[in-house]
Structure formats: C-alpha cells, structure tokens
C-alpha cells in the first residue's frame, strides 16, 4: 500500500471511532440511566450511522475510485435510507 493510502484509511478509521464515541456520549448524557426514547437522540443516531455508512462505502469498499455512476448510486442509497428511516420513525412518533 502507498503511504498516502495508509494515512487516508487511518484518518477514516479515526473519524469512524470519533463518531462512535460521540454517539456514546450523546446516549449517556441523554439517558441518565433510564432507557427512554428521545427524538433528538434517535435522529442523531440515525444520522451518525448514515455518515458512517457513507465513509465505509467510500473508503473501505473502495467506491471512491469507482465509476461516477456507482458513486452517485451509493450516495442515492444513503439518502434513500435516511428518508426511509427518518420518515418511518417520525411517522411512528406522530401516530403514537
């Protein structure tokens, strides 16, 4: 592997770890030991998960160097999942 590629993958890994730790911090501060469903925490968790998915697809599944169509399709998939998950969650909250 080239040194620049190693640095890029290491930076992506550090970002993924940072996102995971930030979610744990949000979850710990919002819950106060009592498991409750908070809209802010849930929407934040979904958004953080989707950011992680995009980073993993780009860096570790090597979509970055793929043809432009595949890059756009994977981005469309992430957006579609965001709309679907957030829509279902928020619709469920509105109905309950």
Number of C-alpha atoms within 10 A of each C-alpha: 5 6 8 9 11 11 11 12 15 12 13 18 17 12 14 19 13 12 17 16 12 14 17 13 11 15 18 13 11 16 13 9 9 8 10 10 10 12 12 11 17 15 16 15 19 17 15 16 17 16 16 19 14 18 19 17 17 18 17 13 12 12 18 14 11 11 9 10 9 13 17 12 11 16 15 12 13 17 14 12 14 18 12 12 15 16 12 12 16 15 11 10 10 8 7 6
